[in-house]
Amino acid sequence: MNEILKGDLNDLELILNQVKAEGLEFLKGINDRRTSTNAEPMEYSNLEAQGSGALAALAAFKTRFDDLIVAATGPRYWGFVTGGSTPAAIVGDWLATVYDQNTQTVKGQGDISANIELETIRLLLQLLGLPEDAYLGGFVTGATMSNFSCLAVARQWLGTQQGQDIAKTGVSGTLKVLSAMPHSSAVKSLALLGLGSQNLIKVKVMPGNREAMDMNDLEQQILELNGAPFILISSGGTVNTVDFDDFEAISKLRGRYNFWWHIDAAFGAFAACAPAYAHLLKGWEQADSITVDCHKWLNVPYENAFFLVKKEHRLLQMASFQNSNAPYLGDPLDNFNYLNFLPENSRRLKALPAWFSLKAYGSKGYQDIVEGCIARAKELAAFVENGASFELLAPVRLNTVCFTLKGEERQDQVFEFLRILNDQGVVFMTPTVYGGQHAIRAAFVNWRTTADDVLMAIEQLNQALKKI
Ligand SMILES: *Cc1c(COP(=O)(O)O)cnc(C)c1O
């Protein structure tokens, strides 16, 4: 064994205690850590022949990179849709690393950790009030991969409607690929997608400051397809104003038209946890596939999301992701292996942070997190609406505040104002364009955020105003 590795093995207790101490120090200081960085771009170091061991690497890392680590997991990082990590989620994430399972099967000898993943999906379906037996879900890195996974199955369905096996033939059937000894996963990659972004037909949004689909226009567009099968991608929470498509109305179209219904509910899915907002999702259990992010409102560390595809489509799902061309025997759920049901082959136990957090806090815990975030969004929105300097661009429908500087003449200053605000390092928000206007987005998805944090943010907004 390499001498340095041997030393680290001997010092394992010391090393992990040091990591614990480091983690604790970081999390204890999270409220005071800056939400933005003005560190200079760094010089990159080189690989040494002789390593330094884990403790020295940790010390060197701290010295060099401490300034680069922003308080993204803290209570006032409201950019993008950034969640956080609950204590139990950290337990799960750390242990997933320590256990280092390759999560594939539910029965077998080498590993059966897929049972934990399937149980976690079940817990999530219960949390979200979706039918427990209807969906086959799996964890992927983010909503991007979740959308990707759902649409791969949707594409397979669309092909089947036209008598085509697209995973095998590709979309056009004319693109040829050469290789000598391709790994099975390379062949799997060739099977994926090829739908073509320019084939997307835009449906109008509803009038009156909405981002939800106009159902009349949708139906018009469907009629123009003359009965051809299609995929419908609907939104369960748009990013700027968290508007929801009308899922009840869409589910009523199911009997009349032949389509695959996908819902991107990356963070809006968690409206299901708050009784007063669950109606936004009414009808969503009719969807063929659903995308949900966990590293947003479930507050587990990046990278974590899951996707759901109706179990009735399991053969399509398997046709899309099958890792080998082994003849398929019987029901694929009887000899289940995740590697035939989602994009990745080898995977860590991605479900563990979610499992721990769900067990630790239950549905009431998540109701409190979700309702707390919504309350915080409303508090910020009230400040924006009631003052003279800012203007709300859309009503707060859930957890995001989309606003701008008041007055047409200040439009040019909005992004500079945001730069100054973020540079103060106490609160972080992100730029957007909404309805043709330069705007600022604050998304509330962190369990730690309190009313005091909103007050601190308001102080920062006022302070930044004086600098512009
Ligand atoms: C965040 C988000 C995505 C992308 O998710 P990642 O986790 O960044 O991959 C997709 N759709 C919606 C609605 C989102 O909010």
The ligand as a Tripos MOL2 file, in Angstrom:
@<TRIPOS>MOLECULE
LIG
   15    15     1     0     0
SMALL
NO_CHARGES

@<TRIPOS>ATOM
      1 C1        -34.0930   24.3610  -11.8390 C.3       1 LIG1
      2 C2        -35.0390   23.9400  -12.8820 C.ar      1 LIG1
      3 C3        -34.6490   23.0820  -13.9080 C.ar      1 LIG1
      4 C4        -33.2320   22.5980  -14.0640 C.3       1 LIG1
      5 O1        -32.8790   21.8590  -12.9530 O.3       1 LIG1
      6 P1        -31.3680   21.5370  -12.5190 P.3       1 LIG1
      7 O2        -31.5770   20.9770  -11.1780 O.co2     1 LIG1
      8 O3        -30.6380   22.8350  -12.5420 O.co2     1 LIG1
      9 O4        -30.8270   20.5630  -13.4950 O.co2     1 LIG1
     10 C5        -35.6360   22.6680  -14.7960 C.ar      1 LIG1
     11 N1        -36.9070   23.1280  -14.7030 N.ar      1 LIG1
     12 C6        -37.2910   23.9760  -13.7320 C.ar      1 LIG1
     13 C7        -38.7220   24.4540  -13.6710 C.3       1 LIG1
     14 C8        -36.3730   24.4180  -12.7880 C.ar      1 LIG1
     15 O5        -36.7670   25.2480  -11.8110 O.3       1 LIG1
@<TRIPOS>BOND
     1     1     2 1
     2     2     3 ar
     3     2    14 ar
     4     3     4 1
     5     3    10 ar
     6     4     5 1
     7     5     6 1
     8     6     7 2
     9     6     8 1
    10     6     9 1
    11    10    11 ar
    12    11    12 ar
    13    12    13 1
    14    12    14 ar
    15    14    15 1
@<TRIPOS>SUBSTRUCTURE
     1 LIG1         1 GROUP 0 **** ****
